[in-house]
């Protein structure tokens, strides 16, 4: 049975990382939305720029504007870090995509541009992509995020996922980890070995990311992880230590949970691991009722359908 190689971020030193890297390239991608992370993102770039030259080849901002014109996030990054590339997802053109919004959709748009504009003389196997969240608390963020995740890939993993301790982590503790244990199947055993299966911090070869399905919104991490454990890939879990970022309200947590559960079961159906009978379908609509703090009944009915995109390798 496939197993997940476990590392601590401290297993890798900067000198070892540079040695292992050789002629490969490390691209770090942050995702930002509007002006929400305008100040946060520059602080995180400052931290990563303390690494010696030659560790990170390029920092890229996958940015979605909330308006029609340039915003403060773009201005601040351009002024303080002119060498950082800003990719505007709103106007990014991908052959099989339209104007749909979503974290997974914009990650895929950025990867498409990397494939078409950054490869040059490099192969997709020699490009290491490190995805990082922009809203990580600066008390916990550090160069070890890149060193640990890239180190896992440079030591042979196709895909390395971050693990950490986080005070809240409600969706991970109460949804994802129990859910991933519900279906007992040989190809799913390794799901339980990931210490934080929903983490947005991950790394992999560009070849790996070109080979898996991206989902448009809440299901992106789950979908990639299912493809990774079922496929013929080498996997790693990287202990980054302590971690925290912005906490979401209960309604958003419910939407995320619905998206994760939906993506999980949709993936298992698509892989033929489970089937639905007697007219059962996997719903796109999150429906619930609750009593709010004013004692009033609230009805939720929201369409959370998201696109499952084909692997990028099919259109490159």
KEMAR-582150 format. One record per residue (C-alpha): chain; residue in three letters; x, z, y; residue number from 0. Coordinates in nm, 3 decimals, padded with zeros to 5 digits. Each point is the difference from the previous one (the first is absolute). Layout:
BEGIN
- mol  type  u  w  v  seq
- A  ALA  X  Z  Y  NUM
...
//
This chain:
BEGIN
- mol  type  u  w  v  seq
- A  UNK  00.000  00.000  00.000  0
- A  UNK  00.117  -00.080  00.351  1
- A  UNK  00.122  00.299  00.201  2
- A  UNK  00.057  00.065  00.368  3
- A  UNK  00.355  00.089  00.106  4
- A  UNK  -00.001  00.314  00.218  5
- A  UNK  00.241  00.050  00.289  6
- A  UNK  00.048  00.245  00.283  7
- A  UNK  00.092  -00.158  00.333  8
- A  UNK  00.320  00.207  -00.008  9
- A  UNK  00.112  -00.192  -00.309  10
- A  UNK  00.110  -00.277  00.235  11
- A  UNK  00.266  00.016  00.271  12
- A  UNK  00.042  -00.248  00.283  13
- A  UNK  00.334  -00.118  -00.139  14
- A  UNK  -00.152  -00.054  -00.344  15
- A  UNK  -00.294  -00.186  00.149  16
- A  UNK  00.232  -00.238  00.186  17
- A  UNK  00.201  -00.057  -00.318  18
- A  UNK  -00.309  -00.070  -00.208  19
- A  UNK  -00.148  -00.220  00.272  20
- A  UNK  00.291  -00.245  -00.002  21
- A  UNK  -00.142  -00.329  00.134  22
- A  UNK  -00.365  00.099  -00.029  23
- A  UNK  -00.215  00.062  00.306  24
- A  UNK  -00.219  00.297  00.087  25
- A  UNK  -00.299  -00.065  00.225  26
- A  UNK  -00.199  00.301  00.124  27
- A  UNK  -00.364  -00.060  00.097  28
- A  UNK  -00.218  00.236  00.206  29
- A  UNK  -00.370  -00.071  00.050  30
- A  UNK  -00.155  00.083  00.339  31
- A  UNK  -00.350  -00.033  00.143  32
- A  UNK  -00.065  -00.045  00.372  33
- A  UNK  00.159  00.264  00.221  34
- A  UNK  -00.057  00.286  -00.243  35
- A  UNK  00.364  00.023  -00.113  36
- A  UNK  00.167  -00.128  00.320  37
- A  UNK  00.213  00.312  00.044  38
- A  UNK  00.026  00.097  -00.365  39
- A  UNK  00.148  -00.329  -00.114  40
- A  UNK  00.288  -00.004  00.248  41
- A  UNK  00.106  00.349  -00.112  42
- A  UNK  00.009  -00.112  -00.362  43
- A  UNK  00.201  -00.309  00.088  44
- A  UNK  00.246  00.226  00.185  45
- A  UNK  00.041  00.208  -00.316  46
- A  UNK  00.069  -00.300  -00.223  47
- A  UNK  00.248  -00.148  00.246  48
- A  UNK  00.223  00.300  -00.059  49
- A  UNK  00.084  -00.149  -00.338  50
- A  UNK  00.332  -00.189  -00.010  51
- A  UNK  -00.002  -00.372  00.065  52
- A  UNK  -00.055  -00.194  -00.318  53
- A  UNK  -00.261  00.227  -00.159  54
- A  UNK  -00.312  -00.151  00.160  55
- A  UNK  00.013  -00.371  00.075  56
- A  UNK  -00.322  -00.015  00.201  57
- A  UNK  -00.282  00.225  00.115  58
- A  UNK  -00.333  -00.180  00.025  59
- A  UNK  -00.321  00.123  00.160  60
- A  UNK  -00.317  -00.130  -00.161  61
- A  UNK  -00.227  00.044  00.302  62
- A  UNK  -00.372  -00.054  00.046  63
- A  UNK  -00.125  -00.017  00.357  64
- A  UNK  -00.336  00.154  00.079  65
- A  UNK  -00.040  -00.234  00.297  66
- A  UNK  00.085  -00.359  00.078  67
- A  UNK  00.326  00.056  00.188  68
- A  UNK  00.329  00.184  -00.043  69
- A  UNK  -00.036  00.377  -00.005  70
- A  UNK  00.211  00.307  00.075  71
- A  UNK  00.138  00.021  -00.354  72
- A  UNK  00.151  -00.346  00.037  73
- A  UNK  00.136  00.069  00.348  74
- A  UNK  00.163  00.328  -00.097  75
- A  UNK  00.166  -00.140  -00.312  76
- A  UNK  00.121  -00.312  00.182  77
- A  UNK  00.146  00.208  00.281  78
- A  UNK  00.174  00.262  -00.213  79
- A  UNK  00.080  -00.200  -00.314  80
- A  UNK  00.037  -00.367  00.081  81
- A  UNK  00.154  -00.069  -00.342  82
- A  UNK  -00.316  00.110  -00.182  83
- A  UNK  -00.232  -00.283  -00.100  84
- A  UNK  -00.371  00.040  00.079  85
- A  UNK  -00.235  -00.206  -00.213  86
- A  UNK  -00.350  -00.025  00.144  87
- A  UNK  -00.245  -00.001  -00.290  88
- A  UNK  -00.295  -00.119  00.212  89
- A  UNK  00.149  -00.346  00.038  90
- A  UNK  00.203  -00.024  -00.322  91
- A  UNK  -00.091  -00.307  -00.202  92
- A  UNK  -00.008  00.012  -00.381  93
- A  UNK  -00.150  -00.293  -00.196  94
- A  UNK  -00.255  00.202  -00.199  95
- A  UNK  -00.086  00.258  00.268  96
- A  UNK  -00.228  -00.007  00.302  97
- A  UNK  -00.047  00.270  00.266  98
- A  UNK  -00.087  00.291  -00.229  99
- A  UNK  00.134  00.341  00.101  100
- A  UNK  00.152  00.269  -00.219  101
- A  UNK  00.328  00.170  -00.082  102
- A  UNK  00.053  -00.198  -00.319  103
- A  UNK  -00.092  -00.327  00.167  104
- A  UNK  00.254  00.055  00.277  105
- A  UNK  00.273  00.110  -00.244  106
- A  UNK  -00.052  -00.328  -00.185  107
- A  UNK  00.014  -00.201  00.323  108
- A  UNK  00.336  00.160  00.083  109
- A  UNK  00.139  -00.074  -00.346  110
- A  UNK  -00.110  -00.362  00.030  111
- A  UNK  00.194  -00.035  00.324  112
- A  UNK  00.305  00.164  -00.153  113
- A  UNK  -00.014  -00.254  -00.283  114
- A  UNK  -00.033  -00.294  00.237  115
- A  UNK  00.225  00.113  00.286  116
- A  UNK  00.256  00.252  -00.125  117
- A  UNK  00.123  -00.113  -00.341  118
- A  UNK  00.244  -00.269  00.110  119
- A  UNK  00.277  00.010  -00.264  120
- A  UNK  -00.128  00.315  -00.172  121
- A  UNK  -00.220  00.016  -00.308  122
- A  UNK  -00.316  00.210  -00.015  123
- A  UNK  00.174  00.214  -00.263  124
- A  UNK  00.274  00.092  00.248  125
- A  UNK  -00.235  00.111  00.279  126
- A  UNK  -00.108  00.365  -00.016  127
- A  UNK  -00.316  00.083  00.190  128
- A  UNK  -00.058  00.361  00.109  129
- A  UNK  -00.350  00.077  00.127  130
- A  UNK  -00.030  00.313  00.217  131
- A  UNK  -00.298  00.159  00.175  132
- A  UNK  00.039  00.028  00.377  133
- A  UNK  -00.185  00.330  00.038  134
- A  UNK  00.221  00.222  -00.215  135
- A  UNK  00.076  00.329  00.174  136
- A  UNK  00.347  -00.011  00.155  137
- A  UNK  00.062  00.348  -00.144  138
- A  UNK  00.021  -00.161  -00.343  139
- A  UNK  00.104  -00.359  00.066  140
- A  UNK  00.363  -00.098  -00.038  141
- A  UNK  00.248  -00.262  -00.122  142
- A  UNK  -00.050  00.140  -00.351  143
- A  UNK  -00.329  -00.195  -00.015  144
- A  UNK  00.194  -00.326  00.000  145
- A  UNK  00.301  00.126  -00.194  146
- A  UNK  -00.216  00.140  -00.281  147
- A  UNK  -00.247  -00.287  -00.034  148
- A  UNK  00.255  -00.280  00.037  149
- A  UNK  00.236  00.193  -00.228  150
- A  UNK  -00.257  -00.001  -00.279  151
- A  UNK  -00.039  -00.377  00.026  152
- A  UNK  00.374  -00.060  00.021  153
- A  UNK  00.039  00.202  -00.321  154
- A  UNK  -00.225  -00.241  -00.185  155
- A  UNK  -00.364  00.073  00.087  156
- A  UNK  -00.222  -00.291  00.095  157
- A  UNK  -00.230  00.248  00.175  158
- A  UNK  00.074  00.351  00.126  159
- A  UNK  -00.271  00.232  00.131  160
- A  UNK  00.049  00.309  00.213  161
- A  UNK  -00.104  00.345  -00.117  162
- A  UNK  -00.009  00.312  00.214  163
- A  UNK  -00.172  00.330  00.069  164
- A  UNK  -00.275  -00.021  00.258  165
- A  UNK  -00.220  00.290  00.110  166
- A  UNK  -00.327  -00.193  -00.010  167
- A  UNK  00.020  -00.304  -00.227  168
- A  UNK  -00.367  00.031  -00.091  169
- A  UNK  -00.054  -00.352  -00.127  170
- A  UNK  00.310  00.014  -00.217  171
- A  UNK  -00.081  00.341  -00.152  172
- A  UNK  -00.376  -00.025  -00.040  173
- A  UNK  -00.058  -00.374  -00.049  174
- A  UNK  00.298  -00.213  -00.103  175
- A  UNK  00.183  00.219  -00.248  176
- A  UNK  -00.313  00.110  -00.192  177
- A  UNK  -00.136  -00.355  00.011  178
- A  UNK  00.320  -00.151  -00.137  179
- A  UNK  -00.028  00.230  -00.304  180
- A  UNK  -00.360  -00.086  -00.086  181
- A  UNK  00.069  -00.324  -00.190  182
- A  UNK  00.245  00.052  -00.285  183
- A  UNK  00.170  -00.332  -00.070  184
- A  UNK  00.360  -00.081  -00.102  185
- A  UNK  00.064  -00.220  00.304  186
- A  UNK  -00.120  00.271  00.242  187
- A  UNK  00.202  00.296  -00.131  188
- A  UNK  00.266  -00.023  00.269  189
- A  UNK  -00.254  00.050  00.282  190
- A  UNK  00.022  00.374  -00.059  191
- A  UNK  00.376  -00.006  00.061  192
- A  UNK  -00.031  -00.082  00.370  193
- A  UNK  00.009  00.320  00.204  194
- A  UNK  -00.188  -00.149  00.298  195
- A  UNK  -00.165  -00.320  -00.125  196
- A  UNK  -00.168  -00.080  00.333  197
- A  UNK  00.305  00.028  00.225  198
- A  UNK  00.039  -00.280  00.253  199
- A  UNK  00.377  00.045  -00.016  200
- A  UNK  00.136  -00.232  -00.266  201
- A  UNK  00.266  -00.261  -00.063  202
- A  UNK  00.049  -00.298  -00.223  203
- A  UNK  00.165  -00.334  -00.025  204
- A  UNK  -00.169  -00.278  00.191  205
- A  UNK  -00.035  -00.169  -00.339  206
- A  UNK  -00.209  00.295  -00.121  207
- A  UNK  -00.227  00.004  00.306  208
- A  UNK  -00.046  -00.377  -00.033  209
- A  UNK  -00.124  00.052  -00.356  210
- A  UNK  -00.273  00.262  00.044  211
- A  UNK  -00.351  -00.004  00.143  212
- A  UNK  -00.057  00.147  00.345  213
- A  UNK  -00.339  00.140  00.087  214
- A  UNK  -00.127  -00.020  00.353  215
- A  UNK  -00.058  00.365  00.089  216
- A  UNK  -00.020  00.338  -00.173  217
- A  UNK  00.079  -00.136  -00.344  218
- A  UNK  00.340  -00.149  00.080  219
- A  UNK  00.220  00.280  -00.139  220
- A  UNK  -00.213  00.044  -00.312  221
- A  UNK  -00.011  -00.372  -00.073  222
- A  UNK  00.377  -00.044  00.032  223
- A  UNK  00.062  00.305  -00.218  224
- A  UNK  -00.231  -00.124  -00.278  225
- A  UNK  00.173  -00.340  00.001  226
- A  UNK  00.336  00.179  -00.009  227
- A  UNK  -00.075  00.223  -00.301  228
- A  UNK  -00.173  -00.273  -00.201  229
- A  UNK  00.256  -00.269  00.081  230
- A  UNK  00.354  -00.036  -00.130  231
- A  UNK  00.163  00.191  00.285  232
- A  UNK  00.256  00.279  00.028  233
- A  UNK  -00.141  00.293  00.197  234
- A  UNK  00.135  00.303  00.185  235
- A  UNK  -00.144  00.309  00.167  236
- A  UNK  00.206  00.137  00.290  237
- A  UNK  -00.030  00.363  00.107  238
- A  UNK  00.026  -00.003  00.382  239
- A  UNK  -00.062  00.375  00.034  240
- A  UNK  -00.251  00.118  00.261  241
- A  UNK  -00.238  -00.223  00.192  242
- A  UNK  -00.298  -00.007  00.232  243
- A  UNK  -00.186  -00.240  00.226  244
- A  UNK  -00.330  -00.037  00.183  245
- A  UNK  -00.293  00.159  -00.183  246
- A  UNK  -00.325  -00.193  -00.035  247
- A  UNK  -00.355  00.127  00.038  248
- A  UNK  -00.228  00.044  -00.300  249
- A  UNK  -00.186  -00.330  00.043  250
- A  UNK  00.324  -00.198  00.007  251
- A  UNK  00.123  00.193  -00.303  252
- A  UNK  -00.319  -00.099  -00.182  253
- A  UNK  00.049  -00.366  00.091  254
- A  UNK  00.359  00.009  -00.122  255
- A  UNK  -00.107  00.167  -00.322  256
- A  UNK  -00.271  -00.262  -00.058  257
- A  UNK  00.254  -00.279  00.060  258
- A  UNK  00.249  00.153  -00.243  259
- A  UNK  -00.256  00.059  -00.275  260
- A  UNK  -00.144  -00.349  00.047  261
- A  UNK  00.345  -00.165  -00.012  262
- A  UNK  00.091  00.196  -00.312  263
- A  UNK  -00.304  -00.096  -00.203  264
- A  UNK  00.000  -00.355  00.137  265
- A  UNK  00.361  -00.038  -00.119  266
- A  UNK  -00.081  00.135  -00.346  267
- A  UNK  -00.290  -00.244  -00.032  268
- A  UNK  00.220  -00.288  00.117  269
- A  UNK  00.266  00.090  -00.257  270
- A  UNK  -00.260  00.026  -00.276  271
- A  UNK  00.068  00.368  -00.063  272
- A  UNK  -00.361  00.102  00.061  273
- A  UNK  -00.326  -00.192  00.027  274
- A  UNK  -00.336  00.066  00.164  275
- A  UNK  -00.319  -00.063  -00.192  276
- A  UNK  -00.379  -00.006  00.040  277
- A  UNK  00.012  -00.129  00.357  278
- A  UNK  00.252  00.252  00.133  279
- A  UNK  00.222  -00.121  00.286  280
- A  UNK  00.270  00.148  00.218  281
- A  UNK  -00.168  00.050  00.335  282
- A  UNK  00.142  -00.097  00.338  283
- A  UNK  -00.224  00.248  00.182  284
- A  UNK  00.082  00.367  00.052  285
- A  UNK  -00.334  00.186  00.001  286
- A  UNK  -00.045  00.373  00.052  287
- A  UNK  -00.211  00.262  00.172  288
- A  UNK  00.107  00.335  00.139  289
- A  UNK  -00.114  00.279  00.230  290
- A  UNK  00.212  00.022  00.315  291
- A  UNK  00.107  00.307  00.197  292
- A  UNK  -00.323  -00.018  00.202  293
- A  UNK  -00.207  00.021  -00.316  294
- A  UNK  -00.106  -00.362  00.029  295
- A  UNK  -00.011  -00.252  -00.285  296
- A  UNK  00.246  -00.288  00.036  297
- A  UNK  -00.012  -00.318  -00.205  298
- A  UNK  00.312  -00.208  -00.053  299
- A  UNK  -00.020  -00.357  -00.122  300
- A  UNK  00.309  -00.204  00.077  301
- A  UNK  00.124  -00.325  -00.148  302
- A  UNK  00.367  00.054  -00.090  303
- A  UNK  00.054  -00.326  -00.185  304
- A  UNK  00.361  -00.112  00.018  305
- A  UNK  00.174  -00.317  -00.102  306
- A  UNK  00.238  -00.007  -00.295  307
- A  UNK  00.262  -00.260  00.091  308
- A  UNK  00.189  -00.211  -00.249  309
- A  UNK  00.375  00.068  -00.035  310
- A  UNK  00.198  -00.157  00.284  311
- A  UNK  00.218  -00.191  -00.248  312
- A  UNK  -00.304  -00.222  -00.064  313
- A  UNK  -00.001  -00.133  00.355  314
- A  UNK  00.369  -00.001  00.092  315
//
